[in-house]
Amino acid sequence: MAVAAVHSPAMSRALDPRVKILYLLWVFVMMSFLMHPLVLLAILLVAIATVRAGGLSLWDVMKAGRFGLFVAIASWILWIVFLRSQGTVLLSLGPLHVTAPGVFNGWSVAARIAGILFAFLAVFQTTTNRAVMTALYRLRVSVPFAMVVGITLRLIPQLRAEHAAILEAQRSRAVEFGRGGLLARMRKHIAYIVPLILRALKITSDLSLAMEARAFDPYARRTFSEDRGFAARDLVFIALMGLTFLAALFARVWGFGGMPVRWIAK
C-alpha cells in the first residue's frame, strides 16, 4: 500500500496538516462507536468525497489500497456465511441463506475498514512526511512516536522500490516465481524475502547511526522553520468535526446510532 506523498494542489494547500491528522482521528473515532449501517455508509461517503476533494484519482487510491479493500469484502462475505442461520432471510442461494444480520453486520465491518483506509490514503498521499511529523509535534504528540510514524512512512516507498529491484535481479538469474507447486513457489519467495529483510535492517541501522551522529535528542525543545497558524477554513473544518462528534456522542448516549435490535448477531 503506497503512502508516498503526492503534491495535490487541492487538499495539500487547502488544509493545515494538523487538521488532516485530526480528520483521520475523527473518522477512526466515529466509525469505532457508531454501528448503524446507514451512518457508516454516510461516513464512508465522506471519506470518499475527501479523496476526490484532495484531487486524487479514486481508482488510483483503490489500487493503492486494494489489499485493505480485499480484506473488507472478504470480511463482509464471511459474516454472511457465519450468520446464515440468524434473522430474516433476504435471499437463498441453494443451501446458503443470506440473512439481514449477516448482511448488515458484515457491512458494518467492511465499511469501517474501507472508510479508515480511504481517509488514511487521502491524508498521507496529499501530505509530505515532514509535514506529518511537524503536525504531530504541534499537536503535542511525543517526539519518539512522531519519529516512528515519519520513518515508517518514509520507509514504505523505499522498501517497495527495494522489493522491485530484488525481484528483477532474481528474475535475471532465471528464478521464476510463478512456476511450480505451492511449496516450490514458497521456497522461491525466500530468494527475495531474505535480501529484503537484510536491506531493511541495513537502512534502519544507517538511519540510527545518522541520527546519533547528529546528536538527535528526542526530548529537546523543538523549533520550526515556519510558524503556520490555522486559517479560517481550518477552523471551520475543526468546528464541523467537533459538532458532528458531539452530536454522535449524544446520539449514542440516548440510544441512537447503534445496530438495530433485529440485526444484532447472537
matplotlib code that plots the C-alpha trace (Angstrom):
import matplotlib.pyplot as plt

x = [0.0, 1.7, 1.6, 4.2, 3.1, 1.6, 1.6, -2.1, -2.9, -6.4, -6.0, -2.3, -2.6, -6.2, -5.9, -3.3, -1.6, -2.8, -6.4, -5.7, -4.4, -7.4, -9.7, -8.1, -8.7, -12.3, -13.0, -11.5, -13.4, -16.7, -16.5, -15.5, -18.6, -21.2, -22.7, -25.8, -25.2, -26.6, -24.5, -21.4, -22.3, -22.5, -19.1, -17.7, -19.1, -17.5, -14.1, -14.6, -15.5, -12.3, -10.3, -11.9, -11.6, -7.8, -7.5, -6.7, -8.0, -10.4, -9.3, -5.6, -6.5, -8.4, -5.4, -3.1, -5.4, -6.5, -5.3, -7.4, -10.4, -10.0, -10.0, -13.1, -15.0, -13.8, -15.0, -18.4, -18.7, -17.5, -20.2, -22.8, -21.7, -21.4, -24.7, -26.7, -29.0, -29.9, -32.6, -34.7, -33.7, -33.2, -32.0, -31.5, -28.6, -29.1, -28.0, -26.7, -29.2, -28.4, -29.9, -30.3, -27.9, -25.2, -25.5, -25.7, -23.2, -20.8, -21.4, -20.6, -17.2, -16.4, -17.5, -15.1, -12.2, -12.9, -13.6, -10.5, -8.4, -9.8, -9.2, -5.6, -4.7, -6.4, -4.3, -0.9, -1.0, -1.5, 0.9, 4.7, 6.4, 7.9, 4.6, 3.1, 5.8, 5.6, 1.8, 2.3, 4.8, 2.4, -0.4, 1.8, 2.4, 5.6, 8.7, 9.6, 6.1, 6.1, 9.6, 8.3, 5.4, 7.5, 10.2, 7.6, 6.0, 9.4, 10.5, 7.3, 8.0, 11.7, 11.2, 8.8, 11.5, 14.0, 11.5, 11.1, 14.8, 15.4, 12.7, 14.2, 17.7, 16.3, 14.4, 17.6, 19.1, 16.2, 14.2, 10.5, 8.3, 5.1, 6.0, 6.0, 3.8, 2.8, 5.8, 8.2, 6.9, 7.1, 10.7, 11.4, 10.0, 12.8, 15.1, 13.7, 12.3, 15.7, 17.5, 14.6, 14.8, 18.6, 18.2, 15.6, 17.9, 20.7, 18.6, 17.4, 21.0, 22.2, 19.4, 20.1, 23.8, 23.0, 20.7, 23.3, 26.0, 23.8, 23.2, 19.5, 17.7, 14.0, 13.4, 15.0, 12.8, 11.6, 11.8, 10.1, 11.2, 7.7, 5.1, 1.9, -1.4, -4.9, -6.7, -10.4, -11.1, -9.1, -11.2, -14.5, -13.3, -12.4, -15.7, -17.7, -15.7, -16.3, -20.0, -20.6, -18.6, -20.6, -23.9, -22.8, -21.8, -25.1, -27.0, -25.2, -25.9, -29.6, -29.6, -29.3, -26.7, -26.3, -27.1, -30.9, -32.0, -33.4, -30.0, -27.8, -25.9, -26.5]
y = [0.0, 3.1, 6.2, 8.3, 11.9, 13.3, 17.0, 17.6, 21.3, 20.8, 19.3, 19.8, 23.6, 23.8, 22.4, 22.6, 19.2, 19.2, 19.4, 16.4, 14.4, 15.4, 14.4, 10.9, 10.6, 11.8, 9.1, 6.4, 7.5, 8.0, 4.6, 3.0, 3.8, 4.2, 1.0, 1.8, 0.7, 3.9, 6.1, 4.1, 4.5, 8.3, 8.4, 6.2, 8.6, 11.5, 9.6, 9.0, 12.6, 13.7, 11.6, 13.5, 16.8, 16.1, 16.0, 12.3, 9.7, 7.4, 4.5, 5.1, 5.2, 2.0, 0.3, 1.6, 0.1, -2.9, -5.3, -3.5, -3.4, -7.2, -7.7, -5.6, -7.6, -10.9, -9.9, -9.0, -12.4, -14.3, -12.5, -13.5, -17.1, -17.3, -15.7, -17.6, -19.2, -16.0, -13.5, -12.8, -14.5, -12.0, -14.3, -18.1, -19.3, -23.1, -24.2, -20.7, -18.3, -14.6, -13.1, -9.5, -9.8, -11.3, -8.6, -5.6, -6.8, -7.7, -4.3, -2.5, -4.2, -3.7, 0.0, 0.6, -0.9, 0.9, 4.2, 4.3, 3.1, 5.9, 8.5, 7.3, 7.3, 10.7, 12.2, 10.6, 10.9, 14.7, 15.4, 15.1, 13.1, 16.3, 18.0, 14.9, 14.9, 18.6, 18.4, 15.6, 17.8, 20.7, 18.5, 17.7, 14.1, 12.7, 13.1, 9.3, 8.4, 11.2, 9.9, 6.4, 7.5, 9.6, 7.0, 4.3, 6.5, 7.2, 3.5, 2.1, 3.5, 2.9, -0.8, -1.1, 0.1, -2.3, -5.1, -4.4, -4.2, -7.5, -9.2, -8.0, -9.2, -12.6, -12.9, -12.1, -15.1, -17.3, -17.5, -18.0, -17.2, -18.2, -21.8, -25.0, -26.3, -24.4, -25.5, -24.8, -21.3, -20.6, -21.7, -19.4, -16.4, -16.8, -15.5, -12.0, -12.1, -12.7, -10.0, -7.6, -8.1, -7.7, -4.5, -3.1, -3.8, -2.0, 1.0, 1.3, 0.8, 3.6, 5.8, 5.3, 6.0, 9.2, 10.4, 9.6, 11.4, 14.5, 14.3, 13.9, 14.4, 13.4, 15.4, 18.6, 21.7, 21.6, 24.6, 25.1, 26.9, 28.4, 29.3, 28.5, 29.2, 27.9, 29.6, 30.3, 27.2, 25.1, 26.4, 25.7, 22.2, 21.6, 23.1, 20.8, 17.7, 18.8, 19.4, 16.1, 14.2, 15.8, 15.0, 11.4, 11.1, 12.4, 10.2, 7.1, 8.1, 8.4, 5.0, 6.1, 5.2, 1.6, -1.6, -2.1, -4.9, -7.1, -7.2, -7.8, -11.0, -13.6]
z = [0.0, -1.2, 1.1, -0.7, -0.6, -3.8, -4.0, -4.8, -5.4, -3.9, -0.4, 0.3, 0.3, 1.4, 4.9, 7.7, 8.2, 11.8, 10.6, 8.3, 11.3, 13.3, 10.4, 10.3, 14.1, 13.6, 11.0, 13.3, 16.4, 14.6, 13.0, 16.2, 18.3, 15.6, 14.3, 12.3, 8.6, 7.2, 9.5, 8.5, 4.8, 5.3, 6.9, 4.2, 1.6, 3.4, 3.2, -0.5, -1.0, 0.8, -1.7, -4.6, -2.8, -2.4, -6.2, -6.1, -8.6, -6.8, -9.0, -8.1, -4.4, -4.7, -6.4, -3.7, -1.0, -2.9, -0.1, 2.5, 0.2, -0.3, 3.4, 3.8, 1.1, 2.5, 6.0, 4.6, 2.9, 6.0, 8.1, 5.6, 5.8, 9.6, 10.2, 7.6, 10.1, 12.1, 11.5, 8.4, 5.2, 2.4, -0.3, -0.7, -2.9, -2.7, 0.8, 1.7, 3.2, 3.1, 6.2, 7.4, 10.4, 8.1, 5.5, 7.9, 10.5, 7.6, 6.1, 9.4, 9.5, 5.8, 5.9, 8.9, 7.1, 3.8, 5.4, 7.6, 4.5, 2.3, 5.0, 5.6, 1.9, 1.4, 4.2, 3.6, -0.2, 0.0, 2.8, 2.9, 5.6, 7.0, 7.2, 9.0, 11.6, 12.1, 12.6, 15.2, 17.0, 17.1, 18.3, 21.4, 20.3, 21.8, 19.6, 19.6, 18.4, 15.7, 14.6, 14.3, 12.2, 9.9, 9.5, 8.7, 6.1, 4.6, 4.5, 2.9, -0.7, -0.2, 0.6, -2.3, -4.6, -3.0, -3.4, -7.1, -7.6, -5.8, -7.9, -11.2, -10.0, -9.2, -12.4, -14.3, -12.6, -14.1, -10.9, -12.0, -9.0, -10.7, -11.7, -9.8, -6.9, -3.9, -1.7, -4.6, -5.1, -1.4, -1.4, -4.3, -2.5, 0.1, -2.7, -2.2, 1.3, 3.0, 0.9, 1.6, 5.3, 5.3, 3.3, 5.7, 8.6, 6.8, 6.1, 9.7, 11.0, 8.8, 9.9, 13.6, 13.1, 11.2, 13.9, 16.6, 14.6, 14.6, 18.3, 18.0, 21.3, 21.2, 24.5, 23.4, 22.7, 19.0, 16.7, 13.4, 10.2, 9.7, 12.3, 10.4, 12.2, 11.4, 8.5, 8.6, 6.5, 9.1, 11.9, 10.1, 9.4, 13.0, 14.2, 11.8, 13.1, 16.7, 16.3, 14.4, 17.1, 19.9, 18.0, 17.5, 21.1, 22.5, 20.0, 21.3, 24.9, 24.0, 22.2, 18.6, 16.0, 17.2, 15.3, 15.2, 17.5, 14.7, 13.1, 16.1, 15.8, 18.5]

ax = plt.figure().add_subplot(projection="3d")
ax.plot(x, y, z, "-o")
ax.set_aspect("equal")
plt.show()
